[in-house]
Structures are given as C-alpha cells and as structure tokens.
C-alpha cells in the first residue's frame, strides 16, 4: 500500500446499528475513537450525515487537518457511488444518506467510500491475518450479512461497486422467509443475520413441530439459551450452522480464497458456535481455506477504510 506523506486518516464506519469514527495512523493504530448509535429518526438521511460530521469534528479536535491524508468511509450498502452514499439499505429507514459531497465540503479532504465489508477485507489485507495473501474473503454476520473479496490482490467491486453482496445469495428453499431487503426469499441474511435469527427460530420450530414455551426478541437471547445448553436451541443452531456452511461453501467455490475471516457482532460474540458449525458442515469440493474469526474485532471496518483513505 502506498502511504502518503501525511500519516493520519479519519475513518468512519457507518453500520445499521452503530456509527464509529476514529483517527488512525498509517500503521493501523487507532489513536482516538468515538461510537454512537446510528441515527434512525429525522426528516431524511442528512441526519446521519450531520452526525458523522459532528463526530469527525470531535475526533480531530486537537489535530490539524493538514496532517490528515483523507477520510475513509465504510458504509452499509448497497451503495450508489455516483450519488455518493447508501441507497435503500434494508436495515436503515432512510432511502438515501449523502456522504461524499457534504463531507468533502465540510473538511476539504478527499473521501474514499466503500461498502463496509469491502473495507473490512482491505483491513485484513493490510493490517490483519491476510497481510501476506492475495486471495481472501471477509464476512460480517451482524445486523445484516455482507462480504468482501480480494482476488489476485485486487478488491472485487463489480460494475456498480457492490460485488460480494453475499448476504443475498440464496441458501435455503424450504422456509420461504422474506429477506430484510424485501427483494427475495431464502437469502442468507433472511435466516442467519442478527435481525432474523429469532424469526428463523420461530419458523424452524413450527416446521419441525417443536413445542416451546418461549420466544426471542434478539439473537443474543437465542445464544444465551444455547449457553445454558437448552436442547431445542442446540438443535436449532445445528440447522443454522448448515445454513452458514452452505453460504461459506458457495464463497469458497466462487472466489477460491486462501483465507476466510468472519466478523460482525453475531460471530464475534459467539465465535465457537459460528466456527464449529461451519467446520462441521462446510463442503469439501475444493481444498478448504483457513476459516477463522477476525482478530481485528469490531475495529475492522475503521482500519479498512483508513487503508482506503491512505491509498486514495
């Protein structure tokens, strides 16, 4: 990665649930970080834009902008790069959030915009487990599910910059669950995302005629019962593991990576359930890559988008 003479970057990680803004060095050290819940109420998506601008002012309060190479933004998708922001994201209530133009105007710095999972793939490539690899994939299992892939050293973007929207690959044809995107059924995100795991459990229990006297509001509730070794939950998670392994198998045959790292709140908070289930059911059609939970934690998006800012 060609590092500019300026040694700092502003990194923004815009997620459906949380917004993080940080000041990052060219070596990948996070010098200062702020975190808030992403704004969900207001007239339009500019409430999120203004939230980001305010946090950038706070995180650079005692730092001259002359020392900063640029601003990197890792955002939920899908992204419209011509308009400069996410459009009709299934996990946020605004049809469009303007990012590039207003933030460039506010700080007179270049802005590099990437899908959040693409940025995370860059983080693994430059600061993480994939530092010496040219072929890797990153997956986030969180509020939604997304991914990024680097093939032969190049980040895959696609014609509109939205390649590797792997959360919307079809992995199931039996439950007929409509995805959060409302564009189709059987998507990986419709079953295995943090948002939809409780809904999948209800559909699974009904289809398999499992009597149960409890329901779940969040994925965290499901895994809490799993940690108590509730038999019905362990049986459900075994079937969820099959869904995740099907998706991972598809990613392997699509990209033939040397490494797959997995992040996002669901995976980071439940690493053993995630990795053990995938390893149990993943397809061995091709030689398996190394599959592991990312060691960069929740900061992976910030590190990746900082790398993009330095490159730009």
VEXVEX-368022 format. One record per atom (N, C-alpha, C): x, y, z negated; residue in three letters. Coordinates in steps of 0.1 Angstrom, whole numbers, plus 5000, padded with zeros to 4 digits. Layout:
<sites>
XYZALA;...
</sites>
This chain:
<sites>
500949885000UNK;500050005000UNK;500950125000UNK;500750215009UNK;501450345010UNK;500950434999UNK;501750464989UNK;501350554979UNK;501750694982UNK;500850794981UNK;501150934984UNK;502050984973UNK;502651104975UNK;503551174966UNK;502751204953UNK;501451234954UNK;500651254943UNK;500251124936UNK;500551124923UNK;500550994916UNK;499250964908UNK;498151044910UNK;496951014903UNK;495751014913UNK;494750934909UNK;493550934917UNK;492350934907UNK;491250994912UNK;489950984905UNK;489150864910UNK;488750784902UNK;488050664906UNK;486550664900UNK;485650644909UNK;484250634905UNK;483650504908UNK;483050434898UNK;482350304900UNK;480850324898UNK;480150334908UNK;478650354907UNK;477950224908UNK;477450174897UNK;476750054896UNK;475250084894UNK;474449974896UNK;472949994893UNK;472650024879UNK;473449964870UNK;473249984855UNK;474150084849UNK;475450084853UNK;476450174846UNK;477150254857UNK;477550374852UNK;478450464860UNK;479750484853UNK;480850454859UNK;482150474853UNK;482950574861UNK;483750664855UNK;484650754861UNK;485950754854UNK;487050744861UNK;488350734855UNK;489450804862UNK;490450834855UNK;491650894861UNK;492750774861UNK;493250744872UNK;494050624874UNK;495450664880UNK;496450594875UNK;497850614880UNK;498050524892UNK;499050554900UNK;499350474912UNK;499850334909UNK;500150304896UNK;500550174892UNK;499350094887UNK;498150154887UNK;496950084883UNK;496650104868UNK;497250204862UNK;496950224848UNK;495850324846UNK;494850284839UNK;493650374836UNK;494050474825UNK;494150594828UNK;494650694818UNK;493450754810UNK;492350764816UNK;491150814808UNK;489950754815UNK;488950714808UNK;487750654814UNK;486450704806UNK;485450734814UNK;484150764808UNK;483050674814UNK;482050644806UNK;481050544810UNK;479650594805UNK;478750594815UNK;477350624811UNK;476350534819UNK;475150524814UNK;474150454822UNK;473850534834UNK;473650474845UNK;473350534858UNK;471950604857UNK;471850724861UNK;470650804860UNK;469550724869UNK;468450714864UNK;467350644872UNK;466050724873UNK;466050844867UNK;464850934868UNK;465351064874UNK;464451134881UNK;464751264887UNK;464051274900UNK;464151394906UNK;463551424919UNK;464051334930UNK;465351314931UNK;465951244942UNK;467351194937UNK;468051134947UNK;469351074943UNK;470451174939UNK;470151304941UNK;471151404938UNK;471351404922UNK;470451354915UNK;470651344900UNK;471851264897UNK;472051154905UNK;473251074903UNK;474451144908UNK;474451214919UNK;475551294924UNK;475951394914UNK;475051464908UNK;475451564898UNK;475951504885UNK;475551384882UNK;476051304871UNK;477551274873UNK;477851224885UNK;479251194889UNK;480151314889UNK;479651424894UNK;480451554894UNK;480751594880UNK;479751594871UNK;479951634857UNK;481051544851UNK;480951414853UNK;481951324847UNK;483351344853UNK;483451374865UNK;484751404871UNK;485351524865UNK;484551634863UNK;485051744856UNK;485551714842UNK;484851624835UNK;485251584821UNK;486451504821UNK;486651414831UNK;487751324830UNK;489051394835UNK;488951504842UNK;490051584847UNK;490251714839UNK;489651724828UNK;489551854821UNK;490951914818UNK;491951834815UNK;493351884812UNK;494351844823UNK;493851814835UNK;494651764846UNK;494451854858UNK;495551904864UNK;495451994876UNK;495051904888UNK;494151954896UNK;493651874908UNK;494851864918UNK;495851954917UNK;496951944926UNK;497751814924UNK;497551744913UNK;498251624910UNK;497551504915UNK;496351524921UNK;495451414924UNK;495451384939UNK;495651264943UNK;495751224957UNK;494351234964UNK;493351194956UNK;491951194962UNK;490951124953UNK;489751114957UNK;488651054949UNK;488250924956UNK;488150814949UNK;487650694955UNK;486350664948UNK;485350614956UNK;484050584951UNK;483750444954UNK;483450354945UNK;482950224947UNK;481450224944UNK;480650194953UNK;479150214951UNK;478450084954UNK;477250074948UNK;476249974952UNK;475949994966UNK;475449894973UNK;475149904987UNK;473649874989UNK;473249875002UNK;474049895013UNK;474450045015UNK;475450065022UNK;475950205024UNK;475750255038UNK;475450375039UNK;475350445052UNK;476550545053UNK;477650505060UNK;478850575060UNK;478650715067UNK;477850725077UNK;477550845084UNK;476950955075UNK;476050905066UNK;475350995057UNK;476151015044UNK;477050915041UNK;477950925030UNK;477350885017UNK;476650765016UNK;476150715004UNK;475250595005UNK;474850534994UNK;473950414995UNK;472550454999UNK;471950365006UNK;470550385011UNK;469750265007UNK;468550295002UNK;467550184998UNK;468250074991UNK;469050104981UNK;469649994973UNK;468549934965UNK;468549794965UNK;467449724958UNK;467349744943UNK;468449784937UNK;468549794923UNK;468549934917UNK;468150034925UNK;468150174920UNK;466950244927UNK;466250334920UNK;465050384925UNK;465050494936UNK;466250534940UNK;466350644950UNK;466650594964UNK;465950644974UNK;466250594988UNK;467550634993UNK;468250734988UNK;469550774992UNK;470250854981UNK;471550824979UNK;472350904970UNK;473450974978UNK;473451104979UNK;474551174987UNK;475851174979UNK;476951124984UNK;478151114977UNK;479351184983UNK;479651154996UNK;480851205002UNK;480851365003UNK;479851415010UNK;479851555012UNK;479851645000UNK;478851624991UNK;478851714979UNK;480051694970UNK;480651574969UNK;481751564960UNK;483051614966UNK;483151604980UNK;484251674986UNK;484151824984UNK;482951874986UNK;482752024984UNK;483052064970UNK;482651984960UNK;482852024946UNK;484352034942UNK;485151944948UNK;486551934943UNK;487651964954UNK;487251974966UNK;488152004977UNK;489251894978UNK;488751764976UNK;489651654977UNK;489051554986UNK;489851474993UNK;489351365002UNK;488551264994UNK;487551204999UNK;486751104993UNK;486750975001UNK;487150864995UNK;487050735001UNK;485950654995UNK;484950615003UNK;483750544999UNK;483850395003UNK;483550304994UNK;483550164996UNK;482450104989UNK;481849994995UNK;480949904987UNK;481749864974UNK;480949854963UNK;481649824951UNK;482449684951UNK;481849594958UNK;482549464958UNK;483749464967UNK;483649544978UNK;484849564987UNK;485949624979UNK;485649724971UNK;486649794963UNK;487249694953UNK;486449604947UNK;486949504938UNK;487949414945UNK;487649374957UNK;488549294965UNK;489949364967UNK;489849494969UNK;491149574971UNK;491849574957UNK;491149574946UNK;491849574933UNK;492549444931UNK;491949334935UNK;492649204933UNK;493849194942UNK;493749254954UNK;494849254964UNK;496049334959UNK;495749454953UNK;496849544950UNK;497249534935UNK;496349504926UNK;496649514912UNK;496449384904UNK;495849284911UNK;495349164904UNK;495949034908UNK;495148924907UNK;495648794910UNK;496048764925UNK;495548854933UNK;495848834948UNK;496948924953UNK;497748974944UNK;498849074948UNK;499749024959UNK;499948894960UNK;500848844970UNK;500148754980UNK;498848774981UNK;498048694990UNK;497448775001UNK;497148715013UNK;496548785024UNK;495148745026UNK;494648645019UNK;493248595021UNK;492648565008UNK;491648645005UNK;490948624992UNK;489548684993UNK;488748644984UNK;487348694983UNK;487048724968UNK;486248824966UNK;485848864953UNK;484248864953UNK;483748814942UNK;482248804940UNK;481948874927UNK;480848954927UNK;480349014915UNK;478948954912UNK;478748894901UNK;477448844896UNK;477048934885UNK;476149024887UNK;475849124877UNK;474349154879UNK;473949284878UNK;472549324881UNK;472149264894UNK;472949274904UNK;472849214917UNK;474049124920UNK;474149074932UNK;475248994936UNK;475849054949UNK;477149074949UNK;477849124961UNK;479249064962UNK;479849094973UNK;481149034975UNK;482049114985UNK;483249084985UNK;484249154994UNK;485249044998UNK;485749055010UNK;486648955016UNK;487849025023UNK;489048975020UNK;490249025027UNK;490748905035UNK;490848915048UNK;491248815057UNK;492548855065UNK;493548785064UNK;494848815070UNK;495348955066UNK;495048995054UNK;495549125048UNK;494549235051UNK;493449215058UNK;492549325062UNK;491249305055UNK;490749415049UNK;489449425043UNK;488349415054UNK;487449315053UNK;486449305063UNK;485349405060UNK;485049485070UNK;484049585069UNK;482749565077UNK;482849515089UNK;481749495097UNK;481349625105UNK;480449615114UNK;480149725123UNK;479649845115UNK;478949825104UNK;478449945096UNK;479149955082UNK;480149875080UNK;480849885067UNK;480249805056UNK;479249715060UNK;478549635050UNK;478749485051UNK;479949445056UNK;480149305057UNK;480249245043UNK;480049115042UNK;480149035030UNK;479149075019UNK;477949115024UNK;476749135015UNK;476248995012UNK;477148915005UNK;476848775003UNK;475748744993UNK;475348844986UNK;474148824977UNK;472948794984UNK;472948824997UNK;471648805005UNK;471848695015UNK;472848605013UNK;472848475021UNK;471748385015UNK;471148305023UNK;470148215019UNK;470748085013UNK;470448065000UNK;471047944993UNK;469947844988UNK;468647884990UNK;467547794985UNK;466347814994UNK;465647704996UNK;464447705004UNK;463247634996UNK;463447614983UNK;462347544976UNK;461547624966UNK;462147744962UNK;461347824952UNK;460647944957UNK;460947984969UNK;460248084976UNK;460148214968UNK;461248244961UNK;461348374953UNK;461848484962UNK;461048594962UNK;461348714969UNK;462548784963UNK;463548824971UNK;464748884966UNK;464449024961UNK;465349084953UNK;465249214949UNK;465149314961UNK;465849274971UNK;465849364983UNK;464549364991UNK;463649274987UNK;462349264993UNK;462349235008UNK;463449185013UNK;463649155027UNK;463549005030UNK;463648925020UNK;463548775023UNK;463548695010UNK;463348565012UNK;463248475001UNK;464448385001UNK;464848324990UNK;465848224989UNK;467248284989UNK;467348414987UNK;468648484987UNK;469348444974UNK;470748444974UNK;471448414962UNK;471148504951UNK;470948634954UNK;470648734944UNK;469248704938UNK;468348654945UNK;466948624941UNK;466948524929UNK;467948444928UNK;467948334918UNK;469048354907UNK;470248404911UNK;471348394902UNK;471848534897UNK;471248644901UNK;471648774895UNK;471148784881UNK;471748884874UNK;471348914860UNK;469848954860UNK;469449024870UNK;468049064871UNK;467048954872UNK;467448854880UNK;466548754884UNK;466648614878UNK;467648594870UNK;467848464863UNK;466648434854UNK;466048524846UNK;464848494839UNK;463648454847UNK;463548524859UNK;462448494868UNK;462648354874UNK;463848324877UNK;464148184883UNK;463848084873UNK;464248104860UNK;463948014849UNK;462447974849UNK;461548084849UNK;460148054849UNK;459647974860UNK;460148004872UNK;459747924884UNK;460347784883UNK;461547774878UNK;462147634877UNK;461347554867UNK;460947614856UNK;460247534845UNK;458847494851UNK;458247584858UNK;456947554863UNK;457047444874UNK;457947454883UNK;458047354894UNK;458447214888UNK;459347214878UNK;459747084873UNK;458947034861UNK;457847104858UNK;456847064848UNK;457547054834UNK;458347154831UNK;459047164818UNK;458247244809UNK;457747184798UNK;456947264788UNK;457947344780UNK;457647464778UNK;458547554770UNK;457647664764UNK;457947694752UNK;457147794744UNK;457847934744UNK;458747954752UNK;459448084752UNK;459648134766UNK;459848264767UNK;460148334780UNK;461348424777UNK;461948474788UNK;463148554786UNK;462948684793UNK;463448794787UNK;463448924793UNK;464748954801UNK;465848894797UNK;467148924803UNK;467948794805UNK;468948804813UNK;469848684815UNK;470548664802UNK;470848764794UNK;471548754782UNK;470748664772UNK;469448674773UNK;468648584764UNK;468748444768UNK;468848414781UNK;468948274786UNK;470248214781UNK;471348294783UNK;472648234779UNK;472748224763UNK;472048314756UNK;472048294742UNK;471548164737UNK;470448124744UNK;469847994741UNK;470747874746UNK;471447894757UNK;472447794761UNK;473547774751UNK;473947884745UNK;475047874735UNK;474547804722UNK;473247794721UNK;472647714710UNK;472347574714UNK;472747544726UNK;472647404732UNK;471247364733UNK;470347454737UNK;468947414739UNK;468947324752UNK;468447204751UNK;468447104762UNK;467847164775UNK;466647224774UNK;465947274786UNK;466747384793UNK;467447464785UNK;468247574791UNK;469547514798UNK;470147414791UNK;471247354797UNK;470947284810UNK;469747224811UNK;469347154823UNK;469047264834UNK;468447374830UNK;468247484840UNK;469547534845UNK;470547564836UNK;471747614840UNK;472547524849UNK;472347394848UNK;472947294857UNK;472347314871UNK;471047344872UNK;470547374885UNK;470947504890UNK;471147604881UNK;471647734885UNK;473047714891UNK;473847634884UNK;475247604889UNK;475247554903UNK;474247474907UNK;474147414920UNK;473947534930UNK;473147624926UNK;472847744935UNK;474147824937UNK;474847854926UNK;476147924927UNK;477147844935UNK;477247714933UNK;478247634940UNK;477947634955UNK;476647634959UNK;476247634973UNK;476747764979UNK;476547874972UNK;477048004977UNK;478548014978UNK;479247964968UNK;480747954969UNK;481147864980UNK;480547754983UNK;480847664994UNK;480747745007UNK;479647825008UNK;479447895021UNK;480548005023UNK;480948065012UNK;482048165012UNK;483348105017UNK;483647985011UNK;484847915015UNK;484947875030UNK;483847825035UNK;483847795050UNK;483747915058UNK;483248025053UNK;483248145061UNK;484548215062UNK;485348225051UNK;486548305050UNK;487848225048UNK;487748105044UNK;488848015041UNK;489948095032UNK;489448145021UNK;490448215012UNK;491348135004UNK;492448195000UNK;493448124991UNK;492948144977UNK;492148244974UNK;491648274961UNK;490248334961UNK;489448284952UNK;488148354949UNK;488148394935UNK;487948524932UNK;487748574919UNK;486348614917UNK;485848604905UNK;484448634902UNK;484448724890UNK;483648834891UNK;483448934881UNK;481948964879UNK;481649084873UNK;480349114871UNK;479949074857UNK;478949134851UNK;478649114837UNK;478148974834UNK;477448914843UNK;476948774841UNK;478148674840UNK;479048694849UNK;480248604849UNK;481148634838UNK;481448764836UNK;482448804826UNK;481948764812UNK;480648774809UNK;480148734796UNK;479848594794UNK;479848514805UNK;479648374804UNK;480548294813UNK;481848314811UNK;482848254820UNK;482848104822UNK;482648034810UNK;482647884811UNK;481447834818UNK;480247884816UNK;479147834823UNK;479247864838UNK;479847974841UNK;480048014855UNK;480947924863UNK;482247914858UNK;483247844864UNK;483047694864UNK;482747644852UNK;482547494851UNK;481447444860UNK;480347524861UNK;479247484870UNK;479647484885UNK;480347584889UNK;480847594903UNK;481747484906UNK;482747454897UNK;483747344900UNK;483047214900UNK;481947194893UNK;481247064892UNK;480547034906UNK;480047144913UNK;479147114924UNK;479747174937UNK;480847244937UNK;481247304950UNK;481647204960UNK;481347234973UNK;481547144984UNK;483047134987UNK;483647014990UNK;485046994992UNK;485246975007UNK;484447035016UNK;484647025030UNK;486047075034UNK;486347195029UNK;487747245031UNK;488547235018UNK;489847245019UNK;490647245007UNK;490247364999UNK;489947334986UNK;489447444977UNK;490547544974UNK;490147674974UNK;491047784969UNK;491047774954UNK;491847854948UNK;491747874934UNK;490547964931UNK;489747914922UNK;488547984918UNK;488648024903UNK;488548154900UNK;488748194886UNK;487948324883UNK;487648354871UNK;487148474866UNK;488248584868UNK;487848704873UNK;488848804874UNK;489448844861UNK;490748874861UNK;491448924849UNK;491449074848UNK;490849134858UNK;490749284857UNK;489549334850UNK;488649244846UNK;487449284838UNK;486549374845UNK;485849454836UNK;484849554842UNK;485549674849UNK;486849684847UNK;487549794854UNK;487949764868UNK;487549654874UNK;488049614887UNK;487549714898UNK;486349764897UNK;485849854906UNK;486649984906UNK;486950034894UNK;487750154893UNK;489150134899UNK;489750024896UNK;491150004902UNK;491049994917UNK;490049924922UNK;490049904936UNK;489750034944UNK;488850114938UNK;488550244945UNK;489750344943UNK;490450334933UNK;491650414931UNK;492650374942UNK;492850244945UNK;493750194955UNK;493250254969UNK;491950254971UNK;491450314984UNK;491750464985UNK;491650534974UNK;491950674974UNK;493450704977UNK;494350624971UNK;495750644974UNK;496050604989UNK;495350504994UNK;495550475008UNK;495150585018UNK;493950635014UNK;493350745023UNK;494250865023UNK;
</sites>
